[in-house]
Amino acid sequence: MIRKFIYNLGEKIRNPSLKKKYNFLKESEKWSLEKLEGYQLKKLKELLKIAYDNSEFYKQKFDAEQLDINEVKTLEDLKFFPIINKKDLITYTSQIHTNLNFKKTFLASTSGTSGESLKFVREENADSFNRATIQRGYSWYNIHPWDRNGYFWGFSFSFISQQKNKILDFFQNRYRIFSYEETALKEFIKKSRKAKYIHGYSSMIYQTALLINKLNLPKPLHLKMIKGTSEKIFESYHSEIKKAFGLDIISEYGATESGIIAYECIEGNMHLNMEGVLVEEVDGEIIITNLQLQSFPIIRYQLGDYISLAPRDKKCACGMNHLILEEVTGRIGENVYGIHNTYPSLYFYYIFKNLSKREHLNLNYQVIQDKKGVLEFRLEQEINDIEMTLLRDEIKVYFKQDILISIFTNVKLLAVNGKFKSFISNVKL
């Protein structure tokens, strides 16, 4: 009870509107698809008006395209509006911000792992809505936000930021780790024996599972949920994590700019957060409109991922009618340079997916390119000669003889700024 009191006190101070948002989301999760889309249209019209009336960037953008926001009658009408990208957000940050006054705001920033970091102001209402969305996902697993939890995430090394993190962790009954060192992982596992859930970087959760299984350490007995965020969840992660913790890892998909986009339900489907975001699939790319953020409007934003949406009529046994995100297939805009030609890094996704589906060969991989025409494939697992041949043959299907290949097995995969990336390019053009 004391933990619940401490959490509620912190929530009331930091996010006073969160409880109201959460109650709304628990009600709307029972809505029909038609009612959800009706709500989206209402919020979209509000957002377009706010952006046009209060954001210099959007007013100029819409006027240049001769767009009349009052002519938006359906969700489909959004396709006539221009698509923006990360470069736009960074270049025109001040012009995108609206001139509205909010009682309370927070400074939000992206990780910058793509090489471009963004900082913007997010109002309390939008911040609380995003946090309420996460809490709704927790509720599907019978978890309360004040339950004991372990967090695989980073620290800022500045003294002030560290103190701030310690305060936040205290209010959220959270302990965290940001190290692959065996000693640190063992301490984390020890603390996890009383935890109700663990969450954070998927690769670190996997490494912890490997250690538990390798050393036959006592398994946490009270876990109700293991949530991976921010990184790709490899097929091989599932069996290892299930063996170590007794339950499988689930996925949460989102970004700082967009908020939570999708959350995995107890039936294993990634439901779109339709009350918070409007998702379009354009030529296989995800385009996001954040329906709740008014201080820094995000309208038709090219997030940078390839995705696949499930058919509209796909039903989930959990009973929710929210549309389903079938899969996130990879990042956009990362090129692989051959001797003569250029290729999308998405090829790596298909190479290893094909091996998994056709040959039941599940590999944790990382590809590094330091110069044109040369690729280094790093595998966490050891593979035999037959499997090595299968991998080489599959790589040739996509790159032919245009790239020289070297494959290293049984190696530790690298992290960039603490975050795992399946493809790292150091090529300077």
KELUMMAR-373816 format. One record per residue: x, y, z of N, C-alpha, C, CB in turn; residue in three letters. Coordinates in steps of 0.1 Angstrom, whole numbers, plus 2048, in hexadecimal, padded with zeros to 3 digits. Each point is the difference from the previous one (the first is absolute). Glycine has a CB too. Example, Ala and Ser with C-alpha at 12.3 -4.5 7.8 and 13.67 -1.06 7.14 Angstrom:
residues 2
8847C784E7F780C80080980C8007ED7F480CALA/80F8177ED80980B8007F880B80880C7FA7EASER/
END
This chain:
residues 429
8087F48007F880C80080980D8007EE7F380CMET/81D80C7FB80980C8018058037F28067FA818ILE/7FD7FC7E08058027F27F68067F780F7ED803ARG/7E480F7FF7F58067F97FF80F8037F47E97FFLYS/80D81A80E7FE80D80580B8097FA7F67F8815PHE/8178037EC80B8087FB7FF8027F180F7F6811ILE/7ED8007E77FE8027F27F580A7FD8077E87FCTYR/7EE81680A7F580A7FE80380E8037F07ED804ASN/81881580780580D8038088067F57FF7FA819LEU/80B7FE7E28098057F67F88037F38127F280AGLY/7E48057F37F88027F47F880D8017FF7E77FCGLU/7FB81B80F7F880C80280880D7FE7F27F3810LYS/81B80C7F580980C7FF8048027F18087FD818ILE/7FD7F87E28068017F37F68007F48147F580AARG/7E28027F77F67FE7F67F28008058117F37F3ASN/7EA8198117F38008067F47FB7F880981380CPRO/7F97ED7E67F57FC7F88007F17FC7FF8177F7SER/80C7E280E8027F27FB7F47F7804818804803LEU/7E37FD8097F57F78047F48017F7808801817LYS/7F580B7E57F48037F88037FA7F27FB81580CLYS/8117EC7EF8037FB7F37FF7F18008108137FBLYS/7F57E78108007F18017F27FB80081680180DTYR/7E18057FB7F27FC8017FA8017F27FF808818ASN/8048027E07FA8027F38057F47F7800819803PHE/80D7E47FE8067F57F77FA7F280481580E7FDLEU/7E87F08107FA7F38047F27FF7FA80F800815LYS/7EA80B7EA7F38007FA8017FF7F17F780E813GLU/8127F97E78008007F18067F37FB803818800SER/8037E08088057F37FB7F57F67FD81580480DGLU/7DF8007F77F47F87FD7F98057F47FE7FA818LYS/8068117E27F98067F58017F77F380481680ATRP/7F27EC7ED8007FA7F380B8087F87E77F9801SER/81D8017F38098067F77FB80D7FB8097EA7FALEU/7EA8168037F980C7FB80180C80A7F07F17F2GLU/80D80B81A80080B80B80F8058027EC7F580BLYS/81D8027F480F80480180380A7F58067EA80BLEU/7F68127E98048097F57F880D8008057EB7F3GLU/7EF8158127F980C80280780980A7EB7F47FBGLY/81B80781080780780980D8067FA7F77F2813TYR/8108057E480C8057F97FD80C7F78097E8801GLN/7EC8177F87FC80B7F77FE80D8087F67F07F0LEU/80380F81B7FE80C80980D8068047EA7F6808LYS/81F8017FD80D8058058098067F57FE7EF813LYS/80180B7E18078047F57FC80E7FC8037E97F8LEU/7F081A8077FB80D7FD80580B80A7EC7F57F5LYS/81380781880580980A80F8037FE7EE7F7810GLU/81A7FF7EE80E8017FE8048097F48037E980BLEU/7F68157EA8038077F47FD80F8027FB7EC7F2LEU/7FA8178157FD80E80380A80680A7E87FB7FCLYS/81C7FE80E80A80580980D8037F97F57F3813ILE/80F8047E580D8017F97FF80C7F68047E7802ALA/7F181A7F77FF80B7F67FF80E8077F57F07F0TYR/80481081B7FE80D80680C8058097E87FB800ASP/8207FB80580A80380A80E7FC7FD7EE7FD810ASN/8157FC7E480D7FC7FD8048067F37FD7EA80CSER/80E81E7F48048077F48047F67F580981380FGLU/7FD7E27F58057F67F67F47FA7F98137FA80FPHE/7E28027F87F57F97F97F880A7F97FF7EF812TYR/7FF81D7F27F980A7F98068027F27F980C816LYS/8147F67EA8088027F37FF7F47F780F80F80CGLN/7F27E57FB7FF7F37F87F37FE7FA8117F7810LYS/7E480B7F77F37FE7FB7FC80B7F67F97F5815PHE/80B8177ED7FD80B7F68077FD7F37FD810813ASP/8107EC7EE8087FD7F47F97F57F881580780CALA/7E57F07FA7F97F57F97F18037FD8107F080BGLU/7EC81C7F97F28057FE7F67F680680780B7EBGLN/7FC7F18217F87F68087F78088098127EE7FELEU/7E180E8027F68068097FD7F580B7F680F7EDASP/80D7F481F7FE7F680B7F17FD80281580880BILE/7E38027F17F17FE8027FA7F67F67FF817808ASN/8097E57EE7FB7F77F68037F18048048127EEGLU/8027EC81D8037F38057F37FA805818805805VAL/7E37F17F57F37FA8048027F18047F480F7F0LYS/8177EB80B8027F280380F7FE8047ED7F87F1THR/8167FD81580E7FD8038097FF7F37F87F4815LEU/8018077E08077FF7F380580D7FB7F17EC7FBGLU/80881F80980480D7FB80E8058057E88067FFASP/81D7F380B80D80480580B7FD7F67F87FB817LEU/8067FC7E080A7FD7F680380C7F67F87E8801LYS/8008227FF80380C7F880A8098077E97FE7F6PHE/81A80081680980880880E7FC7FE7EE805811PHE/81C8047F080E7FC7FE8067F780B8028157F3PRO/8077E38098077F780980D8088057F77EA7F5ILE/80B81581880C80680580A7F68067F3815805ILE/8197EE7FD80A7F680580880680C8017F67E9ASN/80980281C80880480B80880D7FD8017E7807LYS/80381A7ED80880C7FD7F780D80180E7F27F1LYS/7E680D80B7F680B8027FF80480E7F47F97ECASP/80A7FC81D7FE80380E80C8078067F17EC801LEU/81B8107FB80C80580680380E7FA8097E9803ILE/7F58197F080380D7FA7F680B8048097F37EDTHR/7EA8098147F680A8037FA7FE80E7FB8017E7TYR/80D7FB8237FA7FD80D7F880C8068137F1804THR/7F381B7FC7F980B8067F48047F8816808808SER/7EA7F77EB7F48047F87F57F580180F80C7F0GLN/7F47E88137F67F68027F980180D80D7F07F2ILE/7FA8148187FA80280D7F480A7FF8167FC80CHIS/7DF8017FB7F580A7FF80180B80B7F17ED7F8THR/80881E80680180B8097F67FF80B80880E7EEASN/7F27E68147F67FE80B80880080E7F17F37F0LEU/80881181A80580080E7FA7F4807802819800ASN/8077DF8067FC7F480780580280F8027F17EBPHE/7F580981E80380280E80D7F98047E8801805LYS/81B7F37F480C7F98048057F97F37F77FC818LYS/8168047E68067FA7F580D7F88047F78127F1THR/80E7E580780C7F98028098017F47F47F080FPHE/8198107F38098007F48027F17FC80B816808LEU/7F27E77EC8017F27FB80C8007F67E87FB803ALA/81F7FA7FD80B7FF7F68027F27FB80C81280CSER/7F77EC7E78027F37FA80E7FB8037F08057EETHR/8137EE81180D7FA80480B8057F77F47ED808SER/8098167EB80B8047F78097F57FB80081480DGLY/7FB7DF7F48077F57FB8018007F17F97F3814THR/7FE8147E58018017F280980B7FC7E87F87FESER/81E80F80B80980B7FD7FA80D80280C7F17F1GLY/7E78108107F980D8017F780080D8018027E7GLU/8038068227F880180D7F780C7FF8137F580DSER/7E18097F87F580B8007FC80380E7F87F87E9LEU/80681581A7FA80480D7F48087FE8177FF80BLYS/7DE7FE7FC7F48087FE7F880180D8007FA7E7PHE/7F780F81A7F780180B7F37F87FF80A817804VAL/7F37E18067F47F88007F780480C80C7EC7F5ARG/7E88178087F780580B7FC7F48097F88137F2GLU/8047F081A7FD7F680A7F57F77FC80780F812GLU/7EF7F67E77F57F87FB8047F57F77F1813802ASN/8187F17F58057F67F680A7F68077FE8117EEALA/80A7F481B8097F78087F87F6808811812801ASP/7E47F38057F87F78097F97F67F77FD812811SER/7FE7F27E47F97F77F78097F47FC7F18137F7PHE/81C7F18068097F57FB8037F780C80A8107F0ASN/7F87F581C8027F780B7F47F8804810811809ARG/7E47F57F57F37F88027FF7F57F67F5814809ALA/8107EE7EB8007F57F58087F58057FD8117EETHR/80F7F28178097F58057F97F980C81480D7F9ILE/7E67FA8107F97FA80B7F47F77FC80781480EGLN/7F27F07E77F67F87FB8067F27FB7F28157F9ARG/8197EC8018077F37FC8037F880C80980B7ECGLY/7FC7FB81E8037F980D7F47F9805812810805TYR/7E27F77FB7F47FA8057FC7F37FA7F9818805SER/80B7E67EE7FC7F47F98087F48077FC80D7EATRP/80E7F681D8087F58067FF8018108108017EDTYR/7E58068177FD80180E80C8068087F17EC7FEASN/81481F7FD80C8078067FC80E8038107F27F4ILE/7F48128187FE80E80480D8087FF7EE7F9810HIS/8118147ED80C8087FE80980180C7F480C7EFPRO/8077F181D80880180C8067F28047F1813808TRP/80D7E37F08067F380280F8007FF7EB7F57F8ASP/81C80380F80E7FF7FF8057FC7F28017FA819ARG/80880E7E18047FD7F280F8037FE7E98057F9ASN/81C7F37FD80E8027FC8018067F38077ED80DGLY/80281C7F18018097F480D7FF7F97EF81080BTYR/8127EB7E980C7FF7F980180D7F78007E77FFPHE/80682380780180D7F980C8088047E78007FETRP/81B80C7FD80C80780380080A80A8057FC7E9GLY/80680881C80280C80980780B7F88017F1814PHE/7FB81B7EF80880B7FC80C80180A7EC80D7F5SER/81F7F780680C80080980180D80880B7F07F1PHE/7ED81A80C80080C8077FA7FE80E7FF80E7EBSER/8067F981F7FC7FE80E7F1803801817806808PHE/7E58067F37F28048017F67F57FA8088197FFILE/7FC7E37F57F77F67F97FF7F380880680A7EASER/8067F281C8007F48087F780180C8177FB7F9GLN/7E981080E7F780280B7F28007FC81280E80BGLN/7EB7F87EA7F28017FB7FB7F27FD8058177F6LYS/8047E08047FC7F27FD7FE7F980D80E8017EBASN/7FA80181F7FE7F980D7F2804806819800803LYS/7E380C7FC7F38048057F57FA7F980A816807ILE/7F77EA7EB7F67FA7F87FF7F18028048117EFLEU/8087E88138007F28037F97FD80D8157FD7F2ASP/7EE80B8187FA7FE80D7F180180081480A80APHE/7E68007EF7F28017FF7F97F57F8803819801PHE/8057E17F67FA7F57F78057F38058008107EDGLN/8067EF81F8037F38068097F87F67EB80080EASN/81F8077EC8087FA7F580F8008047EE8097F0ARG/8187ED80B80F7FF8008047FE7F28017F6818TYR/80B80F7E58048007F280E7FB7FE7F18137FCARG/8127E97F880E7FC7FC8038057F27FE7EB80FILE/80F8187EF8048047F380E7FB7FD7F1815801PHE/8107DE80180E7FA7FF7FE7F17FC80A810811SER/7FF7EB7E78017F27FC8097F88097FB8067E8TYR/80B80182280A7F98087F87F580880F815802GLU/7F87E08007FA7F48067FC80380F80D7F17F1GLU/7FC8178167FD80380E7F38098018197FF805THR/7E680A7F27F48098007F37F87FD80F8147F9ALA/7F37E37FD7F47F87FC7FC7F780C8078017E8LEU/8037F981E7FC7F780C7F980880B8147F27FBLYS/7F081A8077FA80980A7F18037FC817809807GLU/7E87FA7EC7F28037FB7F77F380180B8117F0PHE/7FA7E480D7F97F38017FB7FE80E80D7F67EDILE/7FC80D81D7FD7FE80E7F58098048187FA805LYS/7E88137F67F68098047F27FC7F9812812802LYS/7EF7E77F37F47FD7F87F87F580680C8067ECSER/7F97F481F7F87F58067F38048068157F5805ARG/7EA8187FE7F38058067F98097F680A7FF816LYS/7FB8027DE7FA8097F67F47FA7F981680A7FCALA/7E07FF8007F47FC7F98028017F17F2807813LYS/8178027E98038007F280E8077FD7E88027FBTYR/81E7FA7FA80C8067FC7FF8067F280D7F080EILE/7FA81A7EE7FE8077F380C8087FC7E7801805HIS/81A8027EE80B8087FB8067FA7F4804807817GLY/8097FB7E68077FC7F57FF7F07FE80F814802TYR/7EC7E87F37FE7F27FD80D7F88017EC8057F2SER/81E80080980D7F97FF8057FE80F80580A7E9SER/7F97FF8208057FF80D7F77F5808808818800MET/7EB7E87FD7F87F68068047F27FB7ED810801ILE/8177EF7F38057F37FA80D7FC8077F58057EATYR/81480481780D7FD8077FE7FC80E80B8117F1GLN/7EB7F48167FD7FC80E7FB7F28007FB818806THR/7FC7E57F07FB7F37FF80B7F57FD7EA80A7F7ALA/81F7FA80080B7F77FD8087FD80D8028097E9LEU/80080181F8087FE80D7F97F780A80A8177FCLEU/7E97EB8057F87F88098007F17FC7F1814804ILE/80E7EA7EF8007F27FA80E7FA8017ED8067F1ASN/81D80280C80E7FB8008047FC80E80580E7ECLYS/7F87FA81E8057FE80E7F57F980880F8147FELEU/7E67E97FC7F57F98077FC80880D8087EA7F7ASN/7F78238077FC80880C7F17FF8038138107F9LEU/7EA7F38137F18008047F88097F78077FA818PRO/7EE8017E47F78087F77F78098088017EE7EFLYS/7FD81E80C7F68098077F27F97FF80D8157FAPRO/7EC7EB8127F47F88017F38087FE80D7F180FLEU/7F481D7F27F48088017FE8087F3803801819HIS/8057FD7DD7FE8087F47F37FD7F98198007FDLEU/7E080B7FE7F47FF7F98028057F17F3803815LYS/8188057E98028057F380F8037FE7E980A800MET/81B7F37F380E8057FC7FE8077F380C7EC80BILE/7F78217F57FE8097F580D8057FA7EA80680ALYS/8177F77E980B8057F87FD80D7F98097E97FEGLY/7FF8218027FE80D7F980C8047F97EF807811THR/80F8027E580B8077FA8097F87F680080E814SER/8007E57EE8097F87F77F87F47FA81480680EGLU/7F27F57E87FB7F47F98007F480A8088097E9LYS/7ED7EF8178007F48078027F47F77F080A811ILE/81C7F07EF8037F57F87F77F48038188097FDPHE/7E67EE7FA7F87F48028077F780B7F88017E8GLU/8157FF8188077F780A7FF80580E8107FA7EESER/7EC8138147FE80680D7F57F98088088167F7TYR/7EE7E68017F37FB8078037F48087F38097EDHIS/8137ED80D8027F380780980280C7FD7F37EBSER/80E81581380A80280B7F980780C8138007EFGLU/7E680A80E7F980880A7F57F88078058157F3ILE/7F47E38067F57F88068067F68097F28037ECLYS/81A7F78108077F680880580680D8067F47ECLYS/7FF81981380580680C7F680680A8138067F2ALA/7E28008087F78078097F27F980180C8157F9PHE/7F27E17FF7F37F98007F58067F88077F9817GLY/7FC8137E37F68067F78078077F57EF803813LEU/80A7FF7E28068067F480180F8007F67ED7F3ASP/81281980580280E7FF7F58067F78197FE804ILE/7E180D8007F68077F780680D7FB7ED7F580DILE/80C8117EA80680C7F97F780C80280B7F17EFSER/7FC81A8127FA80E8008078077F57FA800819GLU/7FF8077DF8058087F47FC80E8018007EB7F2TYR/80A81E80D7FD80E80180D8087FE7ED7FC80FGLY/8128117F280B8097FF7FD80D8088067F77E9ALA/80481081A7FE80C8087F780A7FA8177FD809THR/7EA8057E97F88097F97F27FC7FF8148077F3GLU/7EA7EC80B7F27FB7FD7F97FC80D8087F87EASER/7FF8048207FA7F980B7FF7F27FD7F3815806GLY/8057E38037FE7F27FE7F87FE7F38027FB819ILE/8037FC7DE7F97FE7F47F87F380181280C7F3ILE/7F47E98137F97F38018057F980D7FE7FF7E6ALA/7F97F981F8047F880C7FA7F27FE80081580FTYR/8087E17F57FD7F27FE7F67FC80B8167FB7F5GLU/7DF7FE8077F67FC8098037F18057EF80F7F5CYS/8097EC8148027F38057FF7F57F67F8808816ILE/8027FB7DE7FF7F67F580B8017F67E7801803GLU/82280880080C8017F77FF8097F48057EA808GLY/7F081E7F87FF80A7F580380E8047EE7F27F7ASN/81981580080480E8037F580A7FC8187FA7FCMET/7E080A80D7F58097FE80480F7FF7F17F080BHIS/80B8167EA80380E7FE7F980980C8037FD7E7LEU/80480C81D7FB80A80A7F880A7F88137FD811ASN/7E17FF7EB7F88097F77FB80D8067F97EB7F5MET/8068158187FC80C80780B80B8007F07F280EGLU/81C8097F180C8098018078037F38037F7816GLY/7FC8007E08078027F47F87FB7F48167FE80BVAL/7EC8097EA7FA7FC7F380B7FA7F87ED812801LEU/8127E17FB80B7FA7F97FB7FD7F18087F5815VAL/80180F7E27FF7FE7F280B7F77FB7F48167FDGLU/8097E17FA80A7F87FA8018057F17FC7EB810GLU/80F81B7ED8028067F380C7FA7F97F6816807VAL/8087E27EF80B7F87F98087F980A8018117EEASP/7F97E981C8077F780A80680880B8047F17EEGLY/7FB81C81280680980A7F580480A8128087F1GLU/7F17FA81C7F780580A80080F8008037EB80EILE/7F181B7F17FF80E8017F780380C8028037E7ILE/8038058227F980280D7FA80E8028107EF809ILE/7E48127FC7FB80D8057FD7FE80F7F68067E9THR/81080281F7FD7FF80F7F48098038197FD805ASN/7DC7FC7FE7F38078027FF80780E7F67EF7F2LEU/81480F8167FF80680E80980C8027F97EA808GLN/8128177F180A80A8027FD80D7F98117EE802LEU/7ED81D8067FC80D7FB80C80A8017E87FB806GLN/82180380380B80A80180A7FF7F57FD7FF819SER/8047F57E18097FD7F57FA7F77F781480480FPHE/7E28007E87F87F77F88097F77F77EE812800PRO/80E7E28008067F67F77F67FB7F68117F9812ILE/7EF80C7E27F67FD7F68067F97F47F2813808ILE/80A7E17F58067F87F580F8008007EC8077F2ARG/8197F381980E7FF8028067F37FC7FD80F813TYR/80D7F27E58077F47FB80A7FB80A7FE8087E8GLN/7FD7EE8208087FC80C80D7F97FC7EA7FD80CLEU/8167FC7E880C7F97FC8007F180180C815807GLY/7E87E57FA7FF7F28017F87FA7F5803801819ASP/8017F37E27F77F97F77F77F88098117FF7EETYR/7E280080F7F67F98087F77F87F7801811813ILE/7F77E67F47F57F97F97F48008098107F27F3SER/7E58148097F38008077F87F47FD800819801LEU/7F97E28097F77F47FD7F48057F98097F4814ALA/7F08037E57F38047F97F780680A8037EE7EFPRO/7F481B80D7F78078097F67F68078028147F2ARG/7FB7E18077F77F68068067F68097F28047EBASP/81B7FD8178067F68097FB80280E8157FF7F1LYS/7E67F78167FB80180D80A7F980A7E88007F7LYS/8188068158097FB80A7F77F980B8118127FBCYS/7F47E380A7F97F980B7FF80880D8077EB7F6ALA/80181F80B7FF80880D7F4809800818800801CYS/7E18027F47F38077FF80280E7FC7F87F1811GLY/8148157EF80180E7FB7FF8017F180F804814MET/7EC8077E87FD8037F280B8097FA7E87FD804ASN/82280780380A8087FB8087F97F580280B817HIS/8017FC7DF8087FA7F480D7FB8057F58107F0LEU/8107E680980C7F880480C8037F77F17EE809ILE/81A8147FE80D8027F98067F27FE804818809LEU/7FD7E37EB8057F27FE80F7FF8037EE7FD7EEGLU/81A80C80D80E80080480780D7FC8007E77FDGLU/80B81C80980980B7FD80C7F97F97F880F813VAL/8097F37E080A7F87F980E8067FF7ED7F87F3THR/81581581080D80580080180F7FE8077EB7F7GLY/80581B80A80280E7FF8028047F280A800816ARG/7F180D7E78018057F380C8097FF7E77FF7FDILE/81F8037F780A80A7FE80E7FC8037EF810805GLY/8137E37FF80E7FB8028047F77F47FC80181AGLU/80D8047DF8057FA7F480C7F78027F68137F3ASN/80A7E280580C7F77FF8078037F37F57EE80FVAL/8188147F18078047F48087F47FB801818807TYR/7FB7E37ED8087F67F980B8067F87EC7F17FFGLY/81B8077FA80B8057F77FA8087F580E7EC805ILE/7E78107F67FA8077F47F280680480D7F17F1HIS/7EB8098187F38048027FD80380F7F97F27EDASN/7FB8148157FC80480E7F47F88038098177FETHR/7F67E480F7F57F78047F980580D80B7ED7F4TYR/7E881080E7FA80480D8057F780B7EC80A7F4PRO/8167FB8188047F780B7F47F7804810812808SER/7E47F07F37F57F78028037F27FB7F08147FFLEU/8197EB7F88047F27FB8047F780B80780B7EBTYR/8007FB81F8047F780C7F57FA80781480E802PHE/7E17FA7FF7F47FA8077FB7F47F87FA817808TYR/8057EA7EB7FB7F57F88097F47FF7F48117F3TYR/8197F280D80A7F58007FE7F780D81080E7F3ILE/7EF7F88187FF7F880C7F27FB80381380E809PHE/7E37FA7F27F27FB8017FE7F37F87F8818804LYS/80E7E97F07FE7F47F78077F38068008107ECASN/80C7F281A8077F58077F87FB80B81680A7FALEU/7E37FF80E7F87FC80B7F47F87FC80881480CSER/7F17F17EA7F37FA7FB8037F37F87F58167FFLYS/8157EA7F98027F57F78097F58067FD8107EDARG/80D7F481A80A7F78057FF7FE81080F8067EDGLU/7E88028197FF80080F80D8038067EE7EF7FFHIS/81981A7FB80D8058057FF80E80580C7F17EFLEU/7F381081E7FE80D80780D8058057E97FA806ASN/81B8127F480D8058037FF80F80580A7F17EFLEU/7FE81281B80180E80580C8067F87F77FB817ASN/80780F7E180A8057F780280F8017FA7EE7F1TYR/81281680A80380E7FF8098017F37FE805819GLN/7FF8057DF8088017F480780E8007F07F27F3VAL/81D80E80B80880C8008068037F38057FC818ILE/7FA8107E38078047F480A80C8027EC7F87F3GLN/82080580B80B80A8028048077F38087F4815ASP/7F78047E08038067F37F77F97F5818804808LYS/7E78037ED7F77FC7F58057F27FB7FB8187FALYS/7FA7E08038037F37FA8047F580A80780C7ECGLY/7F97F78218047F780A7F680080C8198037F9VAL/7E37F180B7F77FF80C8057F58097ED8077F2LEU/8127FD81B8037F680B7F47FC80781780B803GLU/7E67E87FD7F47FB8078057FA80D7F47FA7EAPHE/80680A8218047FC80D7F47F8806810813803ARG/7F27E18017F67F78058037FD80F7FB7F67E9LEU/7FA80A81F8027FD80E8027F18027F2814806GLU/8077E47F28017F280180B7FA7F87E8800803GLN/81C7F38018097F87F87F77F87F68117FE813GLU/7F48017E07F87F97F68097F67F97F18137FDILE/8097E27FE8087F67FA8038037F17F77EF810ASN/8108087E98038037F27F48017F78167F4804ASP/7E08037FF7F48007F87F880D8017FF7E7802ILE/80081E80B7F980C80380880C7FA7F77F6815GLU/8168097EB80980B7FB7FD8017F18127FC811MET/7ED7F97E87FD7FF7F17F28067FD80F7EC7FETHR/7E881180B7F28057FE80080F8017F77EB809LEU/81081A80180180F8028078077F48017FC819LEU/80A7FE7E38088067F57F78007F38167F980AARG/7E37FC7F37F87FF7F47F580A8018057E87FEASP/7F581A80E7F580A80180580E7FE7F47F0810GLU/8188137F580580E7FE8038027F180B7FF817ILE/7F97F77E28038017F27F38037F88147F1802LYS/7E180A8027F38027FA7FE80F7FE7F77EA809VAL/80C81E8027FD80E80080C8097FB7F17FB814TYR/81B8017EE80B8087FD8097FB7F4800808818PHE/7FC7EC7E38087FA7F580F8008037EE8087F0LYS/81A7FC80780F80180280480E8028037EB7F2GLN/7F481E81280380E80180780480D7ED8047F0ASP/8137F381A80580380D8087F48057EC80F805ILE/8207F48018087F68067FB7FE80E8148077F2LEU/7EA7EC8127FA7FD80D80A7F98097EA7FE7F5ILE/8168068188077F880A7F67FE80C81680A7FASER/7EA7EA80B7F67FC80A8087FB80D7EF7FA7EEILE/80E80D81D8067FC80D7F57FB8098128127FDPHE/7F17E280A7F67FA80880480180F7FA7F17EDTHR/7FD80D81C8027FF80E80780D8058027E77FEASN/7F88257FD80680D8047F58088078117FF7EDVAL/7F480A81B7F78098077FC80C7F780A7FA816LYS/7E98097E97FB80A7F780280E8077EF7EF7F6LEU/81381B80180480D8057F38088038167FF7F4LEU/7EB80B8157F680980380580E7FC7F67F2813ALA/8018177E880480D7FC7F880A80A8047FA7E7VAL/80480D8217FA80880A7F77F88098028147F1ASN/8027E08127F87F78097F47F97F980780F812GLY/7F77F47E17F47FB7F98057F77F57F2814806LYS/8087E07F98047F67F67FB8047F28007EE812PHE/8098117E47FC8027F28047F47F8803819803LYS/7F47E27F58047F47F88098037F47EA7F7807SER/8168167F58098047F580880D8047F17F57EFPHE/81C80A81080880C8038088037F48017FB819ILE/7FD8117E28088057F480A80B8047ED7F97F1SER/81F80480C80B80B8028058057F38067F5816ASN/7F38097E08048047F27FF80F7FF7F97EA7F6VAL/81181D80680080E7FD8008027F180C805816LYS/7EA8027E57FF8027F180580D7FC7EC7F2800LEU/
END
